Amino acid sequence: MTSLSQLAPGVHLWAPEGHRTWGLANCGLISSGGDALLVDTPYSLDLTDEFLSAARSAAGSGARIRTVVSTHGNGDHTWGNQRVVGAEFIATRRTLEHQCFEPTPEQLRALIENTDPDHPLGWYFRQHFGRFDFSGITVQAPTRTFDGRLDLRVGDTPVELHEVGPAHTVGDLVVHLPQQRVVFAGDVVFAGDHPCHWAGPLENTAAACRRILDLKPEWIVPGHGPVLNPGGLIAYIEYLEDLAGQALLMHGQGRTPVEAAEILIDEDRYPGLGLAERMAITLAGEWRHLNGDTSDPDLVGLVGSAARIAWSRSGTAPTTAEATAATAP
């Protein structure tokens, strides 16, 4: 069971255990004077119940969770919202655009249960999403949206919401707690694994990270992975900028995003980071911007590209001789 850890007085982090996998997102609790706010909710209802139990215990007897702030529209940060009955759900206005093209819980269940486990997409979805129970989820739309900046109070604690997208998605925001010097960055920031940025371009994502640094935080909570100090965030910005440079170079060479990702993996250019196949997703976004393509990304298709890279490097994929024999008359 995942427990809450205190980052500062009245500020707690719920960080599910898991590395080199998808969907296990960090969530936050801010509490003061009998009032409480959640930063994101988990992917599934059972995980959300676990988070809420810990949050209510930490907030204290009689505290009421009045507000849920969604850092962006991905399901692994929002699909537990329905469990927080009576709360106000806040997100950026543009978050609504992302919710229009992300697979629904029912579609995600079908991708896990009805795809072929002996092919890359089915194998990958089972490996990374099969742990989650997506039944019974009703996607809760925001009840309050904003552009730019929104200032709130939780008891005596000021809370600043800063829109920083498009970056990871079109509608990202970060949560700044100036008194505690903590920023909840959502998926603008990943730690420990390669990110998968759906919107971008990488220049925007790096700029969003620099805006976080400008807030002078002591601690930065990424959407996934361990908490960072400013030095860790600077290293992440350097990664984003280097990846953007590699994208520009290989796009100019006429390579595809998948080819570019495979070259970077073979070079071991970013040692120590897990889920290297996700570079194919982020680079595809960079290609769209370099090509002037304003169409919505195909999220399942992008995950399929990553799945094929992971499959080919896992030892699970058949050899050329096996594949030929399997298709021979």
Secondary structure as GFF3:
##gff-version 3
##sequence-region A 1 329
A	DSSP	beta_strand	4	8	.	.	.	ID=ss1
A	DSSP	beta_strand	11	14	.	.	.	ID=ss2
A	DSSP	beta_strand	27	32	.	.	.	ID=ss3
A	DSSP	beta_strand	35	39	.	.	.	ID=ss4
A	DSSP	alpha_helix	45	59	.	.	.	ID=ss5
A	DSSP	beta_strand	64	69	.	.	.	ID=ss6
A	DSSP	three_ten_helix	75	77	.	.	.	ID=ss7
A	DSSP	three_ten_helix	81	83	.	.	.	ID=ss8
A	DSSP	beta_strand	88	92	.	.	.	ID=ss9
A	DSSP	alpha_helix	95	99	.	.	.	ID=ss10
A	DSSP	alpha_helix	105	113	.	.	.	ID=ss11
A	DSSP	alpha_helix	120	129	.	.	.	ID=ss12
A	DSSP	beta_strand	144	146	.	.	.	ID=ss13
A	DSSP	beta_strand	149	154	.	.	.	ID=ss14
A	DSSP	beta_strand	157	163	.	.	.	ID=ss15
A	DSSP	beta_strand	173	177	.	.	.	ID=ss16
A	DSSP	beta_strand	182	190	.	.	.	ID=ss17
A	DSSP	alpha_helix	202	214	.	.	.	ID=ss18
A	DSSP	beta_strand	219	224	.	.	.	ID=ss19
A	DSSP	alpha_helix	230	252	.	.	.	ID=ss20
A	DSSP	alpha_helix	257	267	.	.	.	ID=ss21
A	DSSP	three_ten_helix	276	278	.	.	.	ID=ss22
A	DSSP	alpha_helix	279	291	.	.	.	ID=ss23
A	DSSP	alpha_helix	299	312	.	.	.	ID=ss24
A	DSSP	alpha_helix	320	327	.	.	.	ID=ss25
###
